[in-house]
Amino acid sequence: MDRPAERPVLAHTTDLSGDDSAAFVHAAALAAASGARLVTVHGNAPPETAARLPAAAPLAVRWSRSIDHERRCHECCDDVTDTILDALHELRPVLVVAGTHARRGLGAILHESVSEGLARNLDVPTLVVPNQSRGFVDEATGRIDLERILVPAADSEAAEVGVTAARELAALAGVAAPRIDVRVDHDVEAAAKDDRACLIVMPTADHRGLLDALLGSHTEHVIHAARCPVLVVPMPATGR
């Protein structure tokens, strides 16, 4: 007898500050729309701290939707990013959702957010929801608006990766035929300030050198400047 297919896992990371509630709303709405299991992860805290993590039950009641939600704390490493990465590798999610403070300038260099560290080290897409940004989920109803998705890409290979990821996220959200606007070899920071985009999809690779490591990649600049959530998509190992 064939075993039933396991439901996909959506992972949400939180720093327990309360500032990243928008990221949790997005994670919960995507889980409700797709039927995926949602797991919220907090790093370097004892197990009993899990009771303080955001709970999906109030949103499920408000939206009249079912959300299978687990909250867990994980401890393993001194560095919180490494700890969360360890937990995520165990979960094997199809998508990670994280909030971030959109720091700029020296603050961005000195205080890299956990979400950016996760996005650069995961082999699955990471949806980064700036804490003060305009999101694509209506918190009152759980409705997802992905009417226009923007994909700024360095070349055609990256554009193809971005379009595929955009379609996969739309399918997860239950959104049929979203408008995907591809901009190849375009000013990515200008694209990040496009007020009409519901989501920006950024195909990305690791830092390529010391200058990138110090000043940040194009993707990190977009995260800092974006007025909407950013889906960070790792390029395949054979990509540039």
C-alpha positions as CSV (number, residue, x, y, z in Angstrom):
1,M,0.0,0.0,0.0
2,D,1.3,3.4,-0.9
3,R,2.1,5.7,2.0
4,P,0.2,9.0,2.0
5,A,2.3,11.9,0.9
6,E,3.6,14.1,3.7
7,R,2.2,17.6,3.9
8,P,4.7,20.3,3.0
9,V,6.1,22.3,5.9
10,L,6.2,26.1,6.1
11,A,8.7,27.4,8.6
12,H,8.4,30.8,10.4
13,T,11.2,32.2,12.5
14,T,10.7,34.8,15.2
15,D,12.8,36.8,17.6
16,L,10.0,37.2,20.1
17,S,10.2,41.0,19.9
18,G,6.7,41.4,18.7
19,D,7.9,43.6,15.9
20,D,7.8,40.8,13.3
21,S,4.1,40.0,13.6
22,A,3.6,40.8,9.9
23,A,5.8,37.9,9.0
24,F,3.7,35.6,11.1
25,V,0.5,36.7,9.5
26,H,2.0,36.0,6.1
27,A,3.2,32.5,7.2
28,A,-0.2,31.7,8.7
29,A,-2.1,32.9,5.6
30,L,0.1,30.8,3.3
31,A,-0.3,27.8,5.6
32,A,-4.1,28.3,5.6
33,A,-4.3,28.6,1.8
34,S,-2.1,25.6,1.1
35,G,-2.9,23.2,3.9
36,A,0.8,23.0,4.8
37,R,1.9,22.4,8.3
38,L,3.3,25.6,9.9
39,V,6.2,25.5,12.4
40,T,7.3,28.5,14.2
41,V,11.0,28.3,15.4
42,H,12.8,30.4,18.0
43,G,16.5,30.0,18.6
44,N,18.5,29.6,21.8
45,A,15.7,29.5,24.3
46,P,14.5,26.7,26.7
47,P,11.6,24.5,25.5
48,E,9.1,26.2,27.8
49,T,9.6,29.5,25.9
50,A,7.6,28.0,23.1
51,A,4.4,28.9,24.9
52,R,5.3,32.6,24.3
53,L,5.7,32.3,20.6
54,P,2.9,33.6,18.3
55,A,-0.1,31.3,18.0
56,A,-2.1,30.7,14.8
57,A,-5.3,29.7,16.6
58,P,-6.7,33.3,16.9
59,L,-6.0,33.9,13.2
60,A,-7.6,30.6,12.3
61,V,-10.8,31.6,14.2
62,R,-10.8,35.1,12.7
63,W,-10.4,33.8,9.2
64,S,-12.6,30.7,9.6
65,R,-9.7,28.6,8.3
66,S,-7.8,25.6,9.6
67,I,-4.1,26.1,10.4
68,D,-2.0,23.2,11.7
69,H,0.6,25.1,13.8
70,E,3.5,23.9,15.9
71,R,5.7,26.1,18.1
72,R,9.2,25.0,19.1
73,C,12.4,26.3,20.5
74,H,15.8,25.0,19.5
75,E,19.2,25.1,21.1
76,C,22.5,24.0,19.7
77,C,24.9,26.8,18.8
78,D,26.2,30.0,20.3
79,D,25.1,32.0,17.2
80,V,21.3,32.3,16.9
81,T,21.4,32.2,13.1
82,D,23.3,28.9,13.2
83,T,20.9,27.5,15.7
84,I,17.9,28.4,13.6
85,L,19.6,27.0,10.4
86,D,20.1,23.7,12.3
87,A,16.4,23.6,13.2
88,L,15.4,24.4,9.6
89,H,17.6,21.7,8.1
90,E,15.8,19.2,10.4
91,L,12.3,20.5,9.3
92,R,13.1,20.6,5.6
93,P,10.5,23.3,4.8
94,V,9.4,24.3,1.3
95,L,9.5,27.9,2.4
96,V,10.9,30.0,5.3
97,V,9.1,33.2,6.4
98,A,11.0,35.7,8.5
99,G,10.7,39.3,9.5
100,T,13.5,41.9,9.4
101,H,14.3,45.4,10.4
102,A,15.1,47.3,7.2
103,R,18.4,48.8,8.5
104,R,20.4,50.9,6.1
105,G,24.0,52.2,5.9
106,L,26.4,51.5,8.8
107,G,23.6,49.9,10.8
108,A,23.0,47.3,8.1
109,I,26.7,46.5,8.0
110,L,27.1,46.1,11.7
111,H,23.8,44.4,12.5
112,E,23.0,41.9,9.8
113,S,19.5,40.6,10.4
114,V,19.0,36.9,11.1
115,S,16.6,36.7,8.2
116,E,19.3,37.8,5.8
117,G,21.7,35.3,7.3
118,L,19.1,32.6,6.8
119,A,18.3,33.5,3.2
120,R,22.0,33.4,2.3
121,N,22.5,29.9,3.7
122,L,19.3,28.1,2.8
123,D,18.6,26.1,-0.3
124,V,14.9,26.9,-0.2
125,P,13.2,30.2,-0.8
126,T,13.0,32.7,2.1
127,L,10.1,35.2,2.3
128,V,11.5,38.2,4.1
129,V,8.7,40.5,5.4
130,P,10.1,43.9,6.5
131,N,8.5,44.7,9.9
132,Q,7.2,48.1,8.8
133,S,6.4,47.2,5.2
134,R,3.2,46.9,3.3
135,G,2.4,43.2,3.1
136,F,0.3,41.2,0.7
137,V,-1.9,39.6,3.4
138,D,-5.0,41.2,4.8
139,E,-4.7,40.5,8.6
140,A,-8.4,40.9,9.1
141,T,-9.5,38.3,6.6
142,G,-6.4,36.3,5.6
143,R,-6.9,37.3,2.0
144,I,-3.7,37.1,-0.1
145,D,-3.1,39.7,-2.8
146,L,-0.4,38.8,-5.3
147,E,-1.8,40.7,-8.2
148,R,1.6,41.9,-9.3
149,I,4.9,40.2,-8.7
150,L,8.2,41.9,-9.7
151,V,11.3,39.9,-10.7
152,P,14.4,42.1,-11.2
153,A,17.2,39.8,-12.5
154,A,20.8,40.2,-13.6
155,D,20.3,37.9,-16.6
156,S,17.9,35.5,-18.3
157,E,19.0,32.6,-16.2
158,A,18.2,34.4,-13.0
159,A,14.9,35.6,-14.5
160,E,13.9,32.1,-15.2
161,V,14.6,31.0,-11.6
162,G,12.7,34.0,-10.3
163,V,9.6,33.4,-12.5
164,T,9.5,29.7,-11.5
165,A,9.7,30.7,-7.8
166,A,7.0,33.4,-8.2
167,R,4.6,30.9,-9.8
168,E,5.3,28.3,-7.0
169,L,4.6,30.8,-4.3
170,A,1.4,31.9,-6.1
171,A,0.3,28.3,-6.3
172,L,1.0,27.8,-2.6
173,A,-1.1,30.9,-1.9
174,G,-3.9,29.6,-4.1
175,V,-3.5,32.6,-6.5
176,A,-4.1,31.7,-10.1
177,A,-2.2,33.4,-12.9
178,P,-0.6,36.4,-11.1
179,R,1.0,39.1,-13.2
180,I,4.7,38.6,-13.2
181,D,6.8,41.6,-14.3
182,V,10.3,40.6,-15.2
183,R,13.1,43.2,-15.5
184,V,16.4,41.9,-16.7
185,D,19.6,44.0,-16.1
186,H,17.5,46.7,-14.4
187,D,18.4,49.0,-11.5
188,V,17.3,46.6,-8.7
189,E,17.2,49.3,-6.0
190,A,14.9,51.3,-8.2
191,A,12.7,48.2,-8.7
192,A,12.6,47.8,-4.9
193,K,10.9,51.2,-4.6
194,D,8.1,50.3,-7.0
195,D,4.9,51.0,-5.1
196,R,2.8,48.8,-7.4
197,A,4.5,45.5,-6.6
198,C,2.9,43.1,-4.0
199,L,6.0,41.0,-3.9
200,I,9.6,41.2,-5.2
201,V,11.3,38.0,-6.1
202,M,15.2,38.1,-5.9
203,P,17.2,35.2,-7.3
204,T,20.5,35.3,-5.4
205,A,23.8,33.7,-4.9
206,D,26.4,33.9,-2.0
207,H,28.5,37.0,-1.5
208,R,31.0,37.0,-4.4
209,G,33.8,38.9,-2.7
210,L,35.0,41.1,0.2
211,L,33.3,44.2,-1.1
212,D,29.9,42.4,-1.3
213,A,30.5,40.9,2.2
214,L,31.1,44.4,3.6
215,L,28.5,46.4,1.7
216,G,25.9,43.7,1.1
217,S,24.6,42.0,-2.0
218,H,22.0,43.4,-4.4
219,T,19.4,41.2,-2.6
220,E,20.2,42.7,0.8
221,H,20.0,46.2,-0.7
222,V,16.6,45.3,-2.1
223,I,15.4,44.0,1.3
224,H,16.5,47.2,3.0
225,A,14.8,49.4,0.4
226,A,11.7,47.4,-0.5
227,R,8.2,48.6,0.4
228,C,6.8,45.1,0.2
229,P,7.9,41.5,1.1
230,V,10.9,40.0,-0.8
231,L,11.2,36.4,-1.8
232,V,14.9,35.4,-1.8
233,V,15.4,32.5,-4.1
234,P,18.8,30.6,-4.1
235,M,20.3,30.1,-7.6
236,P,21.1,26.5,-8.5
237,A,24.6,25.4,-7.8
238,T,25.4,25.4,-11.5
239,G,24.2,29.0,-11.8
240,R,26.4,32.0,-11.8
